Amino acid sequence: MLFSALEDLATRNMTRSARGTMDAPGTNVCQKAGLNRAILEQGWHGFETVLAYKLEERGGYLCKVDPRHTSQTCSACGAVDRESRESQASFRCCQCGLRAHADHNAAINILRRNTAFMIVEEGQRLSVEAITIGGASRPLGNPPLASGGRC
């Protein structure tokens, strides 16, 4: 069975204008406009749509997981700390000392959240690690379980 997991990002909310109003003008409008352009140029929604279509075509599915704290959670010990995210590319856990590329660490957390939810749906016992990490949110494509679960 093919599957893929993505963060359930609210792209529309992420790319809202920072202009504000005449009475309360926004701050860092130029920086926000640049970030918005970068997000929209990547075509996140288009990528997600094509990926879901291709997976469904091949009998797989796409599951979207809760994006909260995926980049601040340690994939080794499960500790959540914003200080662990040293920079855009660097992750160093303040609890256990794990050093990893921030995107790789977040990708492990995203995959684990999807896997933890699938285990719960199948009625298997969860490890403490899976319980603390969280579950998946709404699915796209063909759900793998006949029980009508979210993923």
Backbone as CSV, one residue per row, in Angstrom:
resi,resn,N_x,N_y,N_z,CA_x,CA_y,CA_z,C_x,C_y,C_z
1,MET,0.851,-1.184,0.000,0.000,0.000,0.000,0.891,1.239,0.000
2,LEU,0.640,2.112,-0.919,1.358,3.386,-0.983,0.685,4.400,-0.078
3,PHE,1.480,5.178,0.631,0.902,6.280,1.383,1.926,7.388,1.515
4,SER,1.413,8.557,1.751,2.251,9.709,1.995,1.566,10.572,3.043
5,ALA,2.344,11.266,3.840,1.791,12.138,4.871,2.349,13.543,4.677
6,LEU,1.467,14.517,4.753,1.842,15.926,4.654,1.246,16.683,5.835
7,GLU,1.836,17.817,6.149,1.249,18.687,7.159,-0.009,19.320,6.588
8,ASP,-1.027,19.470,7.421,-2.286,20.083,7.023,-2.137,21.602,7.181
9,LEU,-1.373,22.200,6.280,-1.073,23.625,6.368,-2.215,24.467,5.800
10,ALA,-2.522,25.559,6.470,-3.543,26.494,6.008,-2.847,27.547,5.137
11,THR,-2.572,27.168,3.902,-1.806,28.035,2.998,-2.485,29.388,2.812
12,ARG,-3.791,29.390,2.714,-4.521,30.651,2.531,-4.271,31.590,3.706
13,ASN,-4.325,31.057,4.917,-4.060,31.882,6.104,-2.598,32.319,6.155
14,MET,-1.703,31.445,5.735,-0.274,31.748,5.786,0.108,32.868,4.819
15,THR,-0.669,33.047,3.774,-0.316,34.036,2.750,-1.195,35.277,2.802
16,ARG,-1.856,35.506,3.917,-2.667,36.727,4.058,-1.764,37.946,4.127
17,SER,-2.300,39.057,3.712,-1.559,40.312,3.692,-1.276,40.819,5.101
18,ALA,-0.166,41.521,5.243,0.192,42.127,6.536,-0.040,43.636,6.501
19,ARG,-0.734,44.116,5.466,-0.908,45.562,5.292,-1.661,46.232,6.421
20,GLY,-2.653,45.574,6.974,-3.442,46.180,8.041,-4.449,47.163,7.477
21,THR,-4.767,48.209,8.265,-5.744,49.226,7.853,-5.098,50.595,7.937
22,MET,-5.845,51.610,7.539,-5.327,52.983,7.623,-5.076,53.368,9.088
23,ASP,-5.973,52.962,9.958,-5.837,53.300,11.379,-4.744,52.486,12.063
24,ALA,-4.606,51.231,11.668,-3.605,50.346,12.277,-2.804,49.664,11.169
25,PRO,-1.814,50.380,10.612,-1.030,49.783,9.518,-0.208,48.586,10.013
26,GLY,0.020,47.657,9.101,0.777,46.459,9.429,2.257,46.735,9.602
27,THR,2.963,45.750,10.154,4.406,45.861,10.326,5.088,44.823,9.438
28,ASN,6.290,45.125,9.018,7.080,44.227,8.169,6.330,43.786,6.912
29,VAL,5.624,44.728,6.298,4.786,44.422,5.135,5.627,43.896,3.973
30,CYS,6.782,44.498,3.716,7.629,44.049,2.598,8.145,42.638,2.817
31,GLN,8.568,42.330,4.052,9.061,40.990,4.352,7.945,39.957,4.203
32,LYS,6.750,40.307,4.683,5.612,39.395,4.594,5.218,39.172,3.131
33,ALA,5.279,40.224,2.332,4.954,40.091,0.905,5.948,39.147,0.230
34,GLY,7.221,39.245,0.601,8.242,38.356,0.043,8.003,36.908,0.449
35,LEU,7.643,36.694,1.709,7.340,35.346,2.191,6.115,34.784,1.471
36,ASN,5.090,35.610,1.323,3.878,35.180,0.612,4.202,34.752,-0.815
37,ARG,5.016,35.551,-1.492,5.417,35.221,-2.870,6.150,33.883,-2.913
38,ALA,7.060,33.675,-1.977,7.841,32.432,-1.949,6.928,31.223,-1.726
39,ILE,5.977,31.346,-0.808,5.044,30.241,-0.543,4.208,29.951,-1.777
40,LEU,3.667,30.989,-2.390,2.794,30.794,-3.548,3.560,30.297,-4.772
41,GLU,4.815,30.723,-4.938,5.620,30.265,-6.077,5.947,28.773,-5.976
42,GLN,6.029,28.256,-4.751,6.323,26.831,-4.573,5.149,25.962,-4.993
43,GLY,3.953,26.515,-4.997,2.781,25.759,-5.425,2.443,24.606,-4.506
44,TRP,2.425,24.842,-3.187,2.162,23.789,-2.214,0.820,23.102,-2.479
45,HIS,-0.214,23.888,-2.731,-1.546,23.305,-2.954,-1.557,22.456,-4.225
46,GLY,-0.922,22.960,-5.271,-0.858,22.198,-6.524,-0.114,20.888,-6.349
47,PHE,0.982,20.924,-5.609,1.752,19.710,-5.341,0.895,18.695,-4.580
48,GLU,0.212,19.178,-3.560,-0.645,18.307,-2.752,-1.746,17.671,-3.606
49,THR,-2.356,18.453,-4.481,-3.428,17.950,-5.343,-2.927,16.862,-6.278
50,VAL,-1.789,17.095,-6.929,-1.233,16.117,-7.863,-0.790,14.861,-7.113
51,LEU,-0.153,15.027,-5.951,0.286,13.877,-5.159,-0.900,13.015,-4.741
52,ALA,-1.973,13.649,-4.260,-3.168,12.894,-3.850,-3.758,12.138,-5.038
53,TYR,-3.815,12.794,-6.184,-4.364,12.169,-7.389,-3.533,10.956,-7.807
54,LYS,-2.219,11.118,-7.851,-1.334,10.033,-8.282,-1.364,8.858,-7.302
55,LEU,-1.414,9.145,-6.016,-1.492,8.076,-5.028,-2.810,7.314,-5.161
56,GLU,-3.906,8.043,-5.304,-5.217,7.395,-5.437,-5.271,6.550,-6.708
57,GLU,-4.678,7.057,-7.779,-4.640,6.337,-9.045,-3.932,4.986,-8.901
58,ARG,-2.971,4.919,-7.984,-2.190,3.705,-7.780,-2.644,2.909,-6.555
59,GLY,-3.810,3.261,-6.007,-4.348,2.532,-4.870,-3.813,2.985,-3.529
60,GLY,-3.152,4.110,-3.487,-2.603,4.615,-2.234,-3.467,5.729,-1.671
61,TYR,-2.932,6.424,-0.704,-3.675,7.517,-0.097,-2.714,8.564,0.453
62,LEU,-3.250,9.757,0.634,-2.515,10.870,1.215,-3.214,11.254,2.505
63,CYS,-2.465,11.355,3.572,-3.025,11.719,4.867,-2.360,13.013,5.327
64,LYS,-3.180,13.917,5.837,-2.657,15.188,6.330,-2.660,15.172,7.852
65,VAL,-1.551,15.573,8.444,-1.411,15.547,9.898,-1.368,16.962,10.460
66,ASP,-1.680,17.062,11.728,-1.669,18.332,12.442,-0.246,18.910,12.424
67,PRO,-0.072,20.115,11.902,1.282,20.668,11.776,1.844,21.290,13.049
68,ARG,1.044,21.390,14.107,1.511,22.074,15.310,2.756,21.413,15.905
69,HIS,3.783,22.195,16.057,5.035,21.815,16.724,5.845,20.725,16.022
70,THR,5.581,20.425,14.760,6.372,19.388,14.089,7.828,19.795,13.978
71,SER,8.104,21.091,13.862,9.492,21.529,13.730,10.137,21.827,15.078
72,GLN,9.356,21.784,16.159,9.889,22.058,17.497,9.939,20.813,18.370
73,THR,9.461,19.682,17.846,9.434,18.420,18.599,10.661,17.594,18.250
74,CYS,11.307,17.055,19.263,12.469,16.198,19.042,11.990,14.823,18.586
75,SER,12.519,14.342,17.483,12.111,13.035,16.965,12.699,11.885,17.792
76,ALA,13.660,12.172,18.644,14.266,11.122,19.473,13.558,10.970,20.819
77,CYS,13.309,12.084,21.524,12.743,11.985,22.874,11.330,12.537,22.982
78,GLY,10.841,13.252,21.973,9.478,13.773,21.985,9.310,15.098,22.701
79,ALA,10.396,15.688,23.192,10.305,16.968,23.890,9.945,18.082,22.900
80,VAL,9.065,18.986,23.331,8.665,20.119,22.505,9.238,21.380,23.132
81,ASP,10.086,22.069,22.383,10.721,23.281,22.896,11.114,24.155,21.719
82,ARG,10.598,25.373,21.666,10.914,26.263,20.541,12.390,26.646,20.516
83,GLU,13.060,26.556,21.655,14.487,26.865,21.719,15.335,25.799,21.007
84,SER,14.768,24.615,20.789,15.490,23.542,20.096,15.712,23.877,18.634
85,ARG,14.889,24.729,18.092,15.024,25.128,16.685,16.024,26.278,16.625
86,GLU,17.307,25.932,16.440,18.377,26.933,16.483,18.296,27.922,15.329
87,SER,17.945,27.420,14.145,17.843,28.268,12.956,16.880,27.605,11.987
88,GLN,16.750,28.161,10.808,15.867,27.596,9.791,16.263,26.159,9.452
89,ALA,17.566,25.869,9.472,18.040,24.554,9.037,18.563,23.667,10.162
90,SER,18.696,24.190,11.359,19.361,23.447,12.423,18.425,23.155,13.593
91,PHE,18.444,21.899,14.058,17.661,21.477,15.218,18.601,20.841,16.229
92,ARG,18.523,21.307,17.475,19.291,20.718,18.572,18.374,20.637,19.776
93,CYS,18.049,19.411,20.185,17.118,19.204,21.291,17.724,19.699,22.606
94,CYS,16.980,20.509,23.318,17.430,21.023,24.612,17.347,19.964,25.711
95,GLN,16.600,18.884,25.472,16.452,17.826,26.470,17.500,16.726,26.307
96,CYS,17.553,16.113,25.106,18.438,14.960,24.921,19.689,15.276,24.094
97,GLY,19.753,16.464,23.488,20.939,16.858,22.740,20.989,16.398,21.295
98,LEU,19.933,15.774,20.788,19.904,15.339,19.387,20.199,16.513,18.465
99,ARG,21.084,16.296,17.517,21.364,17.298,16.476,20.920,16.720,15.146
100,ALA,20.148,17.509,14.403,19.646,17.045,13.111,19.301,18.241,12.245
101,HIS,19.148,17.994,10.955,18.627,19.032,10.070,17.167,19.232,10.460
102,ALA,16.734,20.471,10.608,15.390,20.770,11.099,14.298,20.144,10.225
103,ASP,14.457,20.160,8.909,13.452,19.585,8.016,13.383,18.066,8.148
104,HIS,14.527,17.420,8.318,14.554,15.969,8.482,13.880,15.572,9.794
105,ASN,14.184,16.291,10.856,13.560,16.038,12.153,12.042,16.207,12.051
106,ALA,11.580,17.273,11.404,10.141,17.517,11.246,9.489,16.439,10.395
107,ALA,10.177,15.969,9.344,9.628,14.920,8.479,9.410,13.624,9.268
108,ILE,10.319,13.306,10.162,10.157,12.115,11.009,8.921,12.276,11.887
109,ASN,8.736,13.465,12.458,7.572,13.720,13.308,6.266,13.623,12.524
110,ILE,6.252,14.130,11.307,5.053,14.072,10.460,4.712,12.616,10.145
111,LEU,5.690,11.842,9.759,5.461,10.428,9.451,4.977,9.674,10.688
112,ARG,5.558,9.958,11.846,5.154,9.301,13.086,3.723,9.637,13.476
113,ARG,3.325,10.882,13.283,1.953,11.256,13.618,0.965,10.474,12.774
114,ASN,1.254,10.308,11.509,0.375,9.532,10.642,0.369,8.066,11.062
115,THR,1.530,7.508,11.328,1.644,6.106,11.723,0.938,5.853,13.048
116,ALA,1.079,6.765,14.005,0.427,6.608,15.307,-1.080,6.555,15.141
117,PHE,-1.629,7.394,14.280,-3.072,7.394,14.074,-3.524,6.081,13.433
118,MET,-2.765,5.579,12.465,-3.123,4.338,11.797,-3.118,3.178,12.790
119,ILE,-2.180,3.159,13.715,-2.097,2.094,14.716,-3.329,2.123,15.612
120,VAL,-3.753,3.324,16.031,-4.934,3.467,16.875,-6.161,2.944,16.136
121,GLU,-6.309,3.289,14.872,-7.456,2.848,14.084,-7.496,1.331,13.950
122,GLU,-6.345,0.689,13.892,-6.290,-0.764,13.749,-6.436,-1.477,15.085
123,GLY,-6.515,-0.734,16.196,-6.722,-1.329,17.506,-5.479,-1.899,18.140
124,GLN,-4.307,-1.542,17.654,-3.073,-2.037,18.250,-2.695,-1.174,19.448
125,ARG,-1.815,-1.701,20.279,-1.330,-0.964,21.437,-0.325,0.079,21.021
126,LEU,-0.402,1.257,21.615,0.514,2.341,21.294,1.659,2.426,22.282
127,SER,2.818,2.825,21.773,3.937,3.117,22.655,3.713,4.498,23.259
128,VAL,4.410,4.803,24.330,4.307,6.121,24.948,4.694,7.198,23.943
129,GLU,5.698,6.905,23.114,6.158,7.868,22.117,5.035,8.231,21.156
130,ALA,4.302,7.258,20.658,3.214,7.506,19.717,2.081,8.265,20.383
131,ILE,1.808,7.970,21.648,0.725,8.648,22.355,1.032,10.132,22.505
132,THR,2.253,10.487,22.830,2.600,11.886,23.061,2.751,12.678,21.774
133,ILE,2.980,12.009,20.669,3.229,12.728,19.429,1.949,13.229,18.789
134,GLY,0.846,12.558,18.865,-0.405,13.058,18.306,-0.904,12.206,17.182
135,GLY,-1.965,12.673,16.531,-2.607,11.889,15.483,-2.746,12.657,14.195
136,ALA,-3.324,12.016,13.227,-3.509,12.604,11.914,-4.846,13.312,11.851
137,SER,-4.952,14.247,10.940,-6.221,14.918,10.726,-6.829,14.409,9.427
138,ARG,-7.469,15.236,8.690,-8.279,14.769,7.557,-7.464,14.123,6.442
139,PRO,-7.984,13.033,5.844,-7.289,12.327,4.775,-7.663,12.851,3.398
140,LEU,-6.828,12.556,2.450,-7.132,12.760,1.044,-6.907,11.433,0.360
141,GLY,-7.599,11.193,-0.694,-7.396,9.945,-1.414,-8.159,8.815,-0.764
142,ASN,-7.732,7.591,-1.007,-8.405,6.413,-0.489,-7.957,6.118,0.929
143,PRO,-8.869,6.157,1.916,-8.465,5.764,3.257,-8.181,4.267,3.293
144,PRO,-7.146,3.827,4.023,-6.765,2.429,4.018,-7.637,1.548,4.894
145,LEU,-8.458,2.142,5.762,-9.200,1.359,6.739,-10.679,1.334,6.405
146,ALA,-11.295,0.178,6.547,-12.717,0.036,6.277,-13.570,0.601,7.410
147,SER,-12.958,0.918,8.551,-13.705,1.380,9.705,-14.192,2.818,9.574
148,GLY,-13.861,3.483,8.484,-14.313,4.853,8.282,-13.501,5.869,9.046
149,GLY,-12.294,5.514,9.444,-11.425,6.415,10.189,-10.955,7.580,9.351
150,ARG,-10.243,8.479,9.985,-9.775,9.673,9.283,-8.638,9.347,8.324
151,CYS,-7.885,8.315,8.567,-6.780,7.962,7.666,-6.682,6.486,7.475
